[in-house]
Each structure stands twice: as C-alpha cells, then as structure tokens.
Amino acid sequence: MLINHLLTILLFLPLVGSLALLPLRNRDQHLLIRRISLAVGVIEFLLSFIPVYYIHPGSSGFKLEEFVPWIPQWHVNYHLGVDGISIFLIHLITLLTPIGVFASWNEVQKQVKEFHIMLLLLEMGVVGILVSVDMLLFFFWWEFGLIPLALLIGIWGHDRKIYAAIKFVLFTMGGSVFMLAGIIWIYAHTGSFDFTVVQKMVESGQFAPSPTAERWLFLGFFVAFAVKVPIFPLHTWLPDAHTEAPTAGSVDLAGVLLKTGAYGLIRFCLPLFPNASHWAAPWVGVLAVISIIYGALVAMVQPNLKRLVAYSSVSHMGFVVLGIFSFSLIGMQGAVYVMLAHGISTGALFLLVGMLYERRHTFEITEFGGLATPMPKYASLFLFTVLASIGLPLLCGFVGEFLVLSGTFQTMWQWAVWGATGVIFSACYLLWAYQRVFYGKLTNPKNVNLPDVNPREHWVMVTMCILMLWLGIHTTFFLQRFEMSCQTVLQQATPTLAGQPTTISARPQHAQQP
C-alpha cells in the first residue's frame, strides 16, 4: 500500500523533481522550470499532512515506520519513522520550499534550473534528517544537506558569498566529525546503529558507559548540534551565511536548518546520554542565556537589516536550547513550539527583507526611512511579522517563549529571569529597526517611487501571516500531538545509575525490526 511507503515517497519526491528538471534548458524554459519546482513543492507539502492522522493526541513512539536491512554485515538499516516532534518540522520544510520558489520567482535569473534543483535537494536532505531512525542514515542526510545549501550561498549569494559558504561548511563539518566519532564508538560497544535498539539498551542497562565516556559521547553529539542551532560561541557562521544567501536560502536556513540542530539535541543527546545531559545542563543553560542576550544586543546595533534578522535567530534559538535543558514538560513543549513559530515568523522576515533588496539592492538601514508612504501594504505586513517575532499575545511567538520561560522557572528560576530579558530586547531591536525603515520623512529620492507588494508577494505574505495567527490561537492542536513525544524524551532522559559496566557480549538481533 502507498501508506506503507509514505515516508520514502516524502523523502525522494524532491529527487524525482530534480531529475525532471535536468533535461530542461536554462536559456528559454525558465517559466517551466519554476512551475515544475513549485508543483513538486506543493505536492510534497500536501503529502506531508497524511502522517498527522496517524499521530493522535496522547500517542507516542515512531509511526509509519519503514525498516529494510541496508548493509546487513554492518547492521546498517534503512529505518524511517516520524513522531509528534518531527512531523511538524517536516511540515515546515515542505511549506517553506514552495514559498522559497515563489520568493525567488524574479530574484534568480541566472542558472535557474540549477538553483531549483539545489532547493529541492535541500528539502530532501532536511526530510531525511527528520525521518531517519538509524544513526548512520541520519548522519548521511545530516552531511548531505550541507551540499545544496553551500552551493545556494556560494553561487546565488551576494558580495561575500564564497567566504560565507566556506565558513558554513567548515563549521558544520567540523562539528559533525565529533558526532561521527561518537556514533562509531556506540556501534563498537552495542553492535547497532539503530537509535531504538541503542536507546532500549540504555534503558535496560546493557549499554552503560562510564561517566567519563558518557560525557565525552554527549559532548561529541552536542558540539555537532550546537553548531547547527547555533549556540554561543559557535554561532559566528550564521550571520555571514544569512547575509550572503539568496532569499530562499535564508528562509530555509532560518526556517528549518537551524531546527535540525535542536531536533538532534532532543532526539539523541537526551535519550542516549541521560546522566551526561543532566551533568551538562547548568553549563548549557548558561550558554543558552548568553545566546539569548548576546544575540539580541548585537542585533540591536546592526546597521544591516538582514544581519539584524540573522542575529535575532541566535537569540530566539537560545530559547529553544533553554527549554530543552530545563528538563520540564512545559519547557520541552515550549522549545518545540518556538521552533515552529520561529520558522514561520523569521522566515517571513527574510522574505520581506528579500523583497526590499529586489527593489533597492541594499540591506543598509540608513538607505531607507519613511517607506510606509510609498509602500503601505508592505509596511503593514512587515509590522505584523515584527509583532509576531517579538511575541505579541495571540501571535505565534508568544506561546513558545511563554512555555519555555514557565518550564525553566520550575527548575532554574535564575535562567528564566535572565532569559526573559531577551523578550524585552527583541522588542527593542525589531521595533527600533521598523521605526528607522518605515517612519519619518522620505529622505532618499531613490525610495520615492518604490513599488508596493505585487500580487505574488502579497499572497505569499498573507499566507505566512495567517499561519502566525493560527499558531498563536490554535495552540492545542499542536501541543496535544507532540506532548507525549516530549514526555517520552523526558522519561528516557531520566538519570540512571552511573558507572554500570557496558555489556558488549550480549548483542541484540539487529537484522530484525525493533
């Protein structure tokens, strides 16, 4: 049946779309290329809704699992599955891909076919990360996603695109090396790459590394995920990548790529290394608070509008890490909700900044001022998005940050107090930037006749605004579906007896589905 292979279809449909684009010519088939890419993105988005019917409120565990031995002699399996946490992140990437195609309709005019192929391959890489249960398969897609995004930045980016692309690759691959070492170490001591098998061995005590070994393993995984989040001080690649990337690249990077790092913390770090996770929590909480405040303060002094939005991502993702390591159900749910809300609101901000760049070819705030006069619709959409990003009640940003701070207050009230200052700072830098760009008199003659949003831009942004409002109001639909998944992670992250010997001889049957 089709449903038995739905995750495989979701995973490889973008590849089919990319192959369909290969025979087309860049010279005179731009419109057809864009239409095929858009059609594939829309079909992928619609298909991604099917798994939601299998994730009922109160259910936990992986659903729609697919299990096929891939490399039997090494116990590597093609093991896919989704739960309440991963499915909504899949929705996010499948939504933002067609949105990115729309956003690049006029922006990208050179090598159009290659651009859309990279966009679809990036979608495939992210979906692969989110559906992989086998850790080696997860690592494959983790590295695969670097290639299309690096090419998107390096070929279709702005002035310092090569520098930004290389820096992105070096940072991410450098962190991934430590995770690969940890995966190999785990395989050497368990005989399996399958997450569910290893996690059950952790629960039963069959896999119980020494406290020192567990902490090194945790740090190996944590560094890889912290670079992608990114968390201070591993964040320096992000502003450059965002600033130089094309609009669609920035939307996907902010919307979903950063979330894969937080997803890795939830999926692997906490369940596989419960003792080390609690051991590291005070330090990770401090880094999260620093990220929140530092990202907000640096954003406040940015003269470049796109760089300002990029540093806001550092601040907002700090809330995600804070909620994860609060080890409270409310905080964990808030972290997942912030991921969804940030993907929509910050993705929308990058779309709006990209629209402005198409008209003026600059991101410098000093080049603007008084834009509400020639562009009233654009100014209204920008204000709505800013209010959602700073956490105005009834909009998407409020729910997640409120839950994170509430959950963190239960376990470490000092973190919550310091983290709450980030909410105040975000209002400062975003509203101040809005005031400088849209209010006052038109002082630059180049801005007098700027066109307002066209129908394509208008409906893209209206869609995003509706989602921001829906996430802010209809919260129970989401919270109920990933509540049990978050609860399961917290149960798996309960500290166990330290110092138990690792059982190597009694290995499970890895050729069978767990």
C-alpha angles and dihedrals in degrees: 000000000000093000091059090063099033095118091051089051091050090048099049104029091089088053090053089051091050091052090050089057095051098082093049122099124237092213102069109359103070093123094050091048091053093046094051091047091049092047092051090048093050093047090049090050093051093047091052089067094065096075091057089073089060094051104073125183107275095022124121138181130056119315132199089022120188119195126183125155106246106177102007097183089060095036091242111153136189092235118166132174143146134213137182092285101047099041095066091048087053088053088053097055093041089052097045095048096066088038088055091050090053092046092053095046093111101010097070113058102151126070090358095169094053091047093056092044089056091047092054093044089052089054090051092051094051093046088050091055092050098047100040116108096169107082096219090050088049090052091050093056091040090061095036091061091061094067102061094040093049089051092047089055097039098047106029099027131104136261102318096030098133092051092048093047094050092046091051092051095046094049095046097042091044091057093042092060090069092050091050090052089051093049091051091048091052091049091050090055101038106026092230140093092191113113095211092051094048092044092053089050089053091051093047094045094243089118108042113145120193116272091256093049092046092051092051090048091049091050091050092055093037095055092052092050095039091057091054096044085042114227127179125303094017094058104090095102093059103070091048093047093048095045095050099037122098115253095263091049092051091048093052093041094052095033102051117347092071090048092059088068092054090043089055091053090053097040101042116008099054101039097040098041107030097156094046091046091058091042091054097039097095092052094042090049090054091050090049092052091047089051091051095050099033094048091050095047094047090047089054093062098041116123090193115078096208092047088051090056089046093056089047086063090057089054096045094046088054087068089055093054091044091054093047094052094043085082090214126123093231092049093048092049089047091052092054091046092051089053091056095042094045091050091057102038099040091040087055091049090054090049090053093046089049091053090053091049091053089059101040107015092223137092096197111125092211089065091066139054132138094028091145088079100060095026109037096153091048091049091052093050091047092051092050090051093047091052090051091050095051091051106255109181114262090030128093100259095060101060099053098044092045091053092046093051092044093051093044091050089060093059106024114008093184091064091050093051094050092042091053089064087067089064089056093046092049090057089050099052098038097045091043090051090048091051092052095047102041110021131070129035126324103258099165114071090207089069098053097089101030109146119242121235115305122224093267093052092041096057093042091055095041088055091051092047091051089053091050090053094044092050089050096051109026095052099142093066089064101032094053092053098052099031095093092043089055090045090052092052091050091050090050089049093057108124115256132201107294125226099032112150118255112248107224103160098059101066120172126239100272097181090071126078111261 
